[in-house]
Amino acid sequence: MSADDSPHILSEQARDTDGSAGDDDEGDDGKGFRAFWADVVADEIEARDPDEPIVIKGGVSPSGVAHLGNFNEIMRGYFVAAVLRERGHEVRQVFTSDDKDPLRKIPRKLANPDGEIVGLGEVDAGALGRNLGKPYTAIPDPFGERDSYAAHFAALLKADADRLEIPVEMVSNTELYADGAFDDVTRRVLSDLDGVREVLSQYQDKVDGEYVPFNPVCGECGKITETVTSVDLDAETVEYVCTDMDVGDNTIEGCGHEGTATFREGKLPWRLEWPGQWDVLGVDFEPFGKDHAEGSWPSGVDVARNVLGIEPPVPMVYEWFTLNGEPLSSSAGNIVTVSELLDLLEPAVLRYFFALHPKKARDLDIERLDQLVDRFDRFERAYFGEVDDEDLTAFAERAYPFVVRRADDPPTEKPVRLPYTFAAVLGMVDDPAFRERLARDEGHIPDDASDETVEAALARVEKARNWAERTANEYDYRLQTELPDADFDDDVAAALDDLAEFVAAGHDGEAIQAEIYETARAHDVEVSDFFAAGYRLFFDDTQGPRLGEFLGELERDYVVARLRREA
């Protein structure tokens, strides 16, 4: 493969968001350094002078939970599509569901129609087992709401795209075959078997002189089979035998039926189907994971040029991200869905995560989600000129309007944002008015903020509260609005009074934390007993977050009154 065919097109032309530049600030097209990687890709696409609409594609096989990793191509494609639209182009963003693929193994988990991850005990797992080897579109929806397993999976992805306001068109491979869209590609492949074998033999050991690259659907048992015995190009049919399919160490048994299938009653193998999609859909750009960069992409380029007679689209490899330090894995259960994350984050924060440079590995740590939100908030402040960081500001000025979906009307007024951990503190309070009072007291909501602004700012509280509950972290407690019914020994009561005086003097949370120890010792009270007294007053519990730092976040008059046991 020549250097021009390399999918790694971003290494020199887009600075990473940590501020590091590439080795060369001058792009090959002479346009110079680009602050946002999506501009680099858009330049590459425009350089080919494509017909319009420009087609951007992603795709996935609906094999299990529609999780965040499946959203990589939708989000990467979205940013490039948005940049091209801003430049005046008509763009069609499509996402193919490779739903004529066979179900090869039973997934350990699924996502229900609401996007919630569930175990197989909540569905008819036997129905999945009885349909191994069949196309996903021929398998019943385990939840009984859609036409098929594939339709259920596609609906989840489309719902997630809608939640993030990404205008993507879902395309079913099964429907493309049924509508005849693949007829011409299939004919070209099967009319040059020697040429196809020569190309594929460079990438697959199993290709021999008898190999026929077409997988019919058995008319008897409905399974995909890989054994074609003859091809009739005039009739556009193949003869086949339904033989066994090896899946790793397991075998899916064929029924032995001998039959005839039309070109529309089967499918091409993946290495041919992928470039076939480029041809059928007129694809101009496609991002994909690094697993395809050294495997399917080189063979796809070869097939496109030497079998189908087309040019491959502009490629872009993205680095996988990890979840909680481990690879995303449906089988291992290390997955999270878009809908789950949107219970914890605003959509703009999640879009920001995908706006970061795609060639750098990143970890999405749910327990430290506050750090991601803090980085987004800083990115947002940089857009409004409030951060002394030239590289970050350049990136934010270009990318932020796309992140908040305002490219056609760039924001001019910075939203009011509560720090995420402070929002988690407010999440300990159920009373909305008290939440607002605490936020105003800490200066996080301006005095002249409109009701709409206040409502938007406080919306983060429920998300931070959900995060605290999901991770059972230090904010997963409930602050008592009413004074709990608690009696204390005289020495503890006196210590609480003294601590109240210290807080009233205006000390911050760190100082209050240290003073709790000093006050306990001064009154000859066990430190653990004194902390327990504080937790009882504020949480009606014997434990809680770091008490002093927490009290420093609250309204001072409220804390003082509570320490004095005043209702």
C-alpha positions in Angstrom: 0.0 0.0 0.0 1.3 3.4 -0.9 1.6 6.3 1.5 -1.3 8.0 -0.2 -3.5 5.1 0.9 -2.6 5.2 4.5 -5.6 5.8 6.8 -3.4 7.7 9.3 -4.0 11.2 7.9 -4.1 13.3 11.1 -0.6 12.9 12.6 0.9 16.1 11.2 -1.9 18.5 10.7 -4.0 18.7 13.9 -2.5 19.5 17.3 -3.8 17.3 20.1 -5.9 19.0 22.8 -3.2 18.6 25.4 -1.3 21.3 23.5 1.3 19.2 21.7 1.8 20.0 18.1 2.6 17.7 15.3 6.1 17.6 13.7 5.0 19.9 10.9 2.6 22.7 11.3 2.2 23.0 7.5 -0.3 20.6 6.0 0.3 19.1 2.6 -2.4 21.2 1.0 -0.7 24.4 2.1 -3.6 25.5 4.3 -1.4 25.3 7.3 -2.1 24.2 10.8 -5.6 23.2 11.8 -6.7 23.6 15.4 -9.5 21.0 15.0 -8.9 17.6 13.5 -12.3 17.6 11.6 -11.0 20.4 9.4 -8.0 18.2 8.4 -10.4 15.5 7.2 -12.7 18.0 5.5 -9.6 19.3 3.6 -8.8 15.8 2.5 -12.4 15.3 1.3 -12.6 18.6 -0.6 -9.3 17.9 -2.3 -11.0 15.1 -4.2 -13.7 17.4 -5.5 -16.5 15.0 -4.6 -20.0 15.1 -6.1 -22.7 16.2 -3.7 -24.2 15.2 -1.4 -20.9 14.2 0.2 -21.5 10.8 1.9 -20.0 10.0 5.3 -20.4 6.5 6.5 -19.9 4.4 9.6 -21.2 0.9 10.4 -21.5 -1.9 12.9 -22.6 -5.5 13.1 -25.6 -5.7 15.6 -24.0 -8.4 17.6 -24.8 -7.3 21.2 -25.3 -4.2 23.3 -25.4 -1.0 21.4 -22.8 0.6 23.6 -20.7 3.8 23.5 -17.9 2.2 21.5 -20.4 1.7 18.6 -20.9 5.4 18.7 -17.3 6.3 17.7 -18.0 6.3 14.0 -21.2 8.2 14.3 -19.6 11.0 16.4 -16.4 11.2 14.4 -18.5 11.3 11.2 -20.8 14.0 12.8 -17.9 16.5 13.3 -16.6 16.1 9.8 -20.2 16.4 8.4 -20.8 19.5 10.5 -17.6 21.1 9.3 -18.4 20.3 5.6 -22.0 21.7 6.1 -20.5 24.9 7.5 -18.4 25.2 4.4 -21.5 25.1 2.3 -21.6 21.4 1.2 -24.6 19.1 1.2 -23.8 16.1 3.3 -25.4 12.8 3.9 -24.3 10.9 7.0 -25.3 7.3 7.0 -24.6 4.4 9.4 -24.9 0.9 8.1 -26.2 -2.0 10.2 -24.4 -5.1 8.8 -27.6 -7.0 9.7 -27.4 -9.7 7.1 -24.4 -11.1 9.0 -25.1 -14.3 11.0 -25.5 -14.4 14.7 -22.4 -16.3 15.6 -22.7 -16.5 19.4 -25.2 -15.6 22.1 -24.3 -12.3 23.8 -24.0 -12.2 27.6 -25.9 -9.0 27.9 -28.4 -7.0 25.9 -29.9 -3.5 26.1 -33.6 -3.2 26.5 -35.7 -0.7 24.5 -34.8 2.1 27.0 -31.1 1.5 26.5 -30.7 -0.2 29.9 -28.2 -3.1 30.0 -29.9 -6.3 31.1 -28.9 -10.0 31.4 -30.2 -12.8 29.3 -32.4 -13.9 32.2 -34.8 -11.0 31.3 -35.4 -12.2 27.7 -36.0 -15.5 25.8 -32.4 -16.5 25.5 -33.4 -19.8 24.0 -34.8 -18.0 21.0 -31.3 -16.6 20.3 -29.7 -20.0 20.7 -32.2 -21.5 18.2 -31.3 -18.9 15.7 -27.5 -19.1 15.7 -26.2 -18.8 12.1 -29.2 -16.8 10.9 -29.0 -13.2 9.7 -29.8 -10.7 12.5 -32.8 -9.5 10.5 -34.3 -13.1 10.6 -34.0 -13.3 14.4 -37.0 -12.2 16.6 -36.5 -9.1 18.8 -35.7 -10.5 22.3 -38.0 -7.8 23.7 -40.9 -8.4 21.4 -41.2 -4.8 20.2 -39.4 -4.6 16.9 -39.5 -6.6 13.7 -36.2 -8.3 14.5 -33.1 -8.5 16.6 -31.4 -6.2 14.1 -34.2 -3.7 14.1 -34.0 -3.5 17.9 -30.3 -2.8 17.8 -30.6 -0.2 15.1 -33.5 1.6 16.9 -31.2 1.9 20.0 -28.4 3.5 18.0 -30.9 5.8 16.3 -32.4 6.8 19.6 -28.9 7.6 21.0 -28.1 9.7 17.9 -31.3 11.6 18.5 -30.4 12.2 22.1 -27.2 13.7 21.0 -28.9 15.6 18.1 -26.9 13.8 15.4 -28.7 13.7 12.1 -27.7 10.2 11.0 -29.5 8.0 8.5 -29.6 4.3 9.5 -29.2 2.0 6.6 -29.9 -1.8 6.7 -27.6 -4.1 4.7 -30.5 -6.6 4.4 -32.7 -3.9 2.8 -29.9 -2.9 0.4 -29.6 -6.5 -0.8 -33.4 -7.0 -1.0 -33.8 -3.8 -3.0 -31.2 -4.9 -5.5 -28.6 -2.2 -4.5 -25.9 -4.9 -4.3 -26.9 -6.7 -7.6 -24.3 -4.9 -9.7 -21.5 -5.3 -7.1 -22.3 -8.9 -6.6 -22.3 -9.5 -10.4 -18.9 -7.8 -10.8 -17.4 -9.9 -8.0 -18.8 -13.3 -9.2 -17.9 -12.6 -12.9 -14.2 -12.3 -12.0 -13.6 -15.1 -9.6 -9.9 -15.6 -10.6 -9.2 -11.9 -10.0 -11.1 -11.8 -6.7 -9.2 -14.9 -5.5 -5.9 -13.4 -6.5 -6.7 -10.2 -4.5 -8.1 -12.0 -1.4 -5.4 -14.6 -1.2 -3.0 -11.9 -0.1 -5.1 -11.4 3.0 -6.9 -14.7 3.7 -5.3 -18.1 4.0 -8.6 -20.0 3.2 -8.9 -18.6 -0.3 -8.1 -21.3 -2.9 -9.1 -22.2 -6.4 -12.6 -23.4 -5.4 -13.4 -20.3 -3.2 -16.6 -18.5 -4.2 -17.1 -15.2 -2.3 -20.8 -15.3 -1.7 -22.8 -16.5 1.3 -26.4 -17.6 0.5 -29.1 -17.8 3.0 -30.3 -21.5 3.2 -33.8 -21.8 1.9 -34.5 -24.7 4.2 -33.1 -23.7 7.7 -32.5 -20.0 7.1 -28.8 -20.0 8.1 -26.0 -18.4 6.3 -23.8 -20.9 4.4 -20.4 -20.5 2.9 -20.4 -23.3 0.3 -21.3 -22.3 -3.2 -21.0 -24.9 -5.9 -21.8 -23.0 -9.1 -22.7 -19.5 -10.3 -25.2 -18.5 -13.1 -24.5 -14.9 -14.0 -27.3 -14.7 -16.5 -29.9 -15.8 -14.0 -28.1 -14.0 -11.1 -28.3 -17.1 -9.0 -25.9 -19.5 -7.2 -26.2 -23.2 -6.3 -25.2 -24.0 -2.7 -24.9 -26.6 0.0 -25.8 -25.7 3.6 -22.7 -26.8 5.4 -21.3 -26.2 8.9 -19.9 -22.8 10.0 -16.9 -22.7 12.3 -17.0 -20.0 14.9 -13.8 -20.0 16.9 -13.8 -23.4 18.8 -17.5 -24.0 18.1 -19.4 -25.1 15.1 -22.8 -24.0 13.9 -24.3 -27.0 12.1 -25.7 -26.7 8.6 -28.7 -28.7 7.5 -27.1 -30.2 4.4 -29.8 -28.7 2.1 -28.9 -28.2 -1.6 -30.6 -25.3 -3.2 -30.5 -22.2 -5.4 -30.3 -18.6 -4.2 -30.5 -15.3 -6.0 -28.0 -12.6 -5.6 -30.6 -10.9 -3.3 -30.9 -14.1 -1.1 -27.4 -14.0 0.2 -24.5 -11.6 0.9 -20.9 -10.9 0.1 -18.2 -11.7 2.7 -17.0 -8.8 4.8 -13.8 -8.0 2.9 -15.9 -7.6 -0.3 -19.1 -6.2 1.3 -17.3 -3.2 2.9 -15.9 -1.9 -0.3 -19.2 -2.9 -1.9 -20.9 -0.4 0.5 -18.5 2.3 -0.7 -19.7 1.7 -4.2 -23.4 1.3 -3.5 -23.7 4.3 -1.2 -21.1 6.5 -2.9 -19.0 6.9 0.3 -16.6 9.8 0.4 -15.3 9.4 4.0 -15.3 6.7 6.6 -13.7 6.6 10.0 -12.9 3.2 11.6 -11.1 1.6 14.5 -7.5 0.7 14.5 -8.3 -3.0 14.2 -9.3 -2.4 10.6 -6.3 -0.2 9.7 -3.9 -3.1 9.1 -6.5 -5.7 8.0 -9.7 -4.9 6.4 -8.6 -1.5 5.1 -5.7 -2.7 2.9 -7.8 -5.5 1.4 -10.7 -3.0 1.0 -8.5 -0.6 -1.0 -7.3 -3.5 -3.2 -10.8 -4.8 -3.8 -12.2 -1.3 -4.5 -9.6 -0.6 -7.2 -8.8 -4.0 -8.7 -12.2 -5.7 -8.5 -14.9 -2.9 -8.4 -13.0 -0.3 -10.3 -13.6 2.5 -7.8 -11.5 4.7 -5.5 -11.8 4.0 -1.7 -13.1 6.9 0.4 -11.0 9.2 2.6 -10.2 7.1 5.6 -9.5 8.0 9.2 -8.4 5.6 12.0 -9.5 6.4 15.5 -7.9 5.1 18.6 -10.1 3.0 20.9 -10.9 4.4 24.3 -11.1 2.3 27.4 -13.8 2.3 30.1 -12.6 2.4 33.7 -9.1 1.4 32.5 -10.2 -1.7 30.6 -11.1 -2.3 27.0 -14.8 -2.0 26.1 -16.1 -5.6 26.0 -19.7 -6.8 25.7 -18.6 -10.3 26.6 -16.8 -9.2 29.7 -19.6 -6.8 30.7 -17.3 -3.7 30.6 -19.7 -1.5 28.6 -21.8 1.7 29.0 -24.5 3.0 26.8 -25.1 6.5 25.6 -28.4 6.7 27.5 -26.7 5.6 30.7 -24.0 8.3 30.3 -26.6 10.9 29.5 -28.1 10.2 32.9 -24.7 11.5 34.3 -23.6 14.1 31.8 -25.0 16.9 29.6 -25.0 15.9 25.9 -22.5 18.7 25.2 -20.0 17.0 27.5 -20.3 13.7 25.8 -20.0 15.4 22.4 -16.9 17.1 23.7 -15.3 13.7 24.6 -15.6 12.7 21.0 -14.3 16.0 19.7 -10.9 15.4 21.3 -8.2 14.2 18.9 -9.2 10.7 17.7 -5.7 9.4 17.4 -5.0 9.5 21.1 -6.1 6.7 23.5 -8.3 7.9 26.3 -9.9 6.4 29.3 -13.5 7.1 30.3 -13.4 6.5 34.0 -17.0 6.7 35.4 -15.7 7.1 39.0 -13.7 10.2 37.9 -16.3 11.6 35.6 -16.0 14.9 37.4 -12.6 15.3 35.8 -14.1 15.0 32.3 -16.8 17.6 33.2 -14.1 19.9 34.6 -12.2 19.7 31.3 -15.3 20.5 29.3 -16.0 23.5 31.5 -12.4 24.7 31.0 -12.8 24.1 27.2 -16.0 26.2 27.3 -14.3 29.0 29.3 -11.5 29.0 26.7 -14.0 29.6 23.9 -15.2 32.7 25.8 -11.6 33.9 26.3 -11.3 33.1 30.0 -8.4 30.7 29.9 -4.7 31.7 29.4 -3.8 28.7 27.1 -3.2 29.6 23.4 -3.6 26.0 22.1 -6.7 25.2 24.1 -8.3 28.5 23.1 -7.6 27.9 19.4 -9.1 24.4 19.6 -12.1 25.7 21.6 -12.8 28.6 19.3 -13.0 26.2 16.4 -14.6 23.2 17.9 -17.0 24.5 20.6 -19.7 25.7 18.3 -19.9 22.1 16.8 -19.8 20.6 20.3 -22.9 22.6 21.4 -24.5 22.3 17.9 -24.4 26.0 17.2 -22.1 26.2 14.2 -24.7 28.3 12.3 -25.2 30.6 15.3 -22.0 30.6 17.5 -22.7 31.3 21.1 -21.9 34.7 22.4 -22.9 34.3 26.1 -21.3 31.8 28.4 -23.7 29.4 30.1 -23.8 29.3 33.9 -22.2 26.0 35.0 -22.0 24.6 38.5 -18.8 22.7 39.2 -19.7 19.0 38.9 -18.6 18.0 42.4 -20.5 21.0 43.8 -23.5 19.9 41.9 -23.0 16.5 43.5 -23.0 18.3 46.9 -26.3 19.9 46.0 -27.6 16.5 45.0 -27.5 15.6 48.6 -30.4 18.0 49.1 -33.9 17.3 47.8 -35.3 20.8 48.2 -34.9 22.7 44.8 -35.1 26.1 46.6 -32.4 25.1 49.0 -30.2 23.9 46.2 -30.6 27.3 44.5 -29.9 29.1 47.7 -26.7 27.2 48.3 -25.5 27.7 44.7 -26.2 31.5 45.0 -24.4 31.7 48.4 -21.3 30.1 46.9 -21.4 32.5 44.0 -22.0 30.0 41.3 -25.3 31.7 40.2 -25.2 35.4 39.5 -27.7 37.7 41.3 -29.2 38.8 38.0 -29.6 35.3 36.5 -32.9 34.6 34.8 -35.2 31.8 35.8 -34.2 30.0 32.6 -30.5 30.4 33.4 -31.0 29.1 36.9 -33.0 26.1 35.7 -30.4 25.2 33.1 -27.6 25.5 35.7 -29.4 23.4 38.3 -30.1 20.7 35.7 -26.5 19.4 36.3 -27.4 18.6 39.9 -29.6 15.5 39.1 -26.9 14.2 36.8 -24.2 14.6 39.4 -26.6 13.0 41.9 -27.0 10.0 39.6 -23.2 9.8 39.3 -22.9 9.7 43.1 -25.4 6.9 43.3 -24.0 4.9 40.5 -20.4 5.0 41.9 -21.4 5.1 45.6 -18.9 7.8 46.1 -18.4 10.4 48.8 -21.4 12.4 47.6 -23.8 9.5 47.8 -25.5 10.8 51.0 -28.7 12.9 51.7 -28.5 16.1 53.6 -31.3 16.4 56.1 -33.4 19.6 55.5 -34.9 19.3 59.0 -32.9 19.0 62.2 -32.6 15.3 63.1 -33.7 14.2 66.5 -30.4 13.6 68.3 -29.1 14.0 71.8 -25.5 14.6 72.6 -23.4 14.4 75.8 -22.4 17.8 77.2 -18.8 17.6 76.1 -19.9 16.8 72.5 -22.5 19.6 72.5 -19.9 22.1 73.7 -17.5 21.0 71.0 -20.2 21.5 68.4 -20.9 25.0 69.7 -17.2 25.9 69.4 -17.0 24.4 65.9 -20.0 26.6 65.0 -18.1 29.7 66.2 -15.2 28.7 64.0 -17.4 28.2 60.9 -19.1 31.5 61.6 -15.7 33.3 61.5 -15.6 32.5 57.7 -13.0 29.7 57.4 -12.9 27.4 54.4 -13.6 23.7 54.2 -10.0 22.6 54.6 -9.6 24.7 57.7 -12.9 23.4 59.1 -11.7 19.8 58.5 -8.5 20.5 60.6 -10.5 22.3 63.3 -12.8 19.3 63.8 -9.8 17.4 65.1 -8.5 20.3 67.2 -12.0 20.9 68.7 -12.5 17.2 69.6 -9.2 17.1 71.4 -9.8 20.4 73.2 -13.0 18.9 74.7 -11.5 15.5 75.3 -14.0 13.9 72.8 -13.0 10.9 70.7 -12.4 12.2 67.2 -14.6 9.4 65.7 -17.4 10.3 68.1 -17.2 14.0 67.1 -17.4 13.1 63.4 -20.3 10.8 64.1 -22.1 13.7 65.9 -21.6 15.9 62.8 -22.8 13.2 60.4 -25.9 12.7 62.6 -26.7 16.4 62.5 -26.3 16.8 58.7 -27.1 13.3 57.4 -28.9 11.5 60.2 -26.2 8.9 59.8 -23.0 7.9 61.4 -20.8 8.4 58.3 -20.6 10.6 55.2 -18.2 12.6 53.1 -15.1 14.5 54.4 -17.1 16.5 56.8 -15.1 19.7 57.1 -14.7 20.1 53.3 -18.3 19.4 52.8 -19.5 22.0 55.3 -17.3 24.5 53.6 -19.4 24.1 50.5 -22.6 24.8 52.3 -24.3 28.1 53.2 -22.5 29.4 56.3 -25.6 30.4 58.3 -27.2 27.1 57.6 -24.1 25.2 58.9 -23.8 27.4 62.0 -27.4 27.0 62.9 -27.2 23.2 62.4 -24.1 22.9 64.6 -25.9 24.8 67.3 -28.9 22.4 66.9 -31.2 25.1 65.9 -34.2 24.0 63.8 
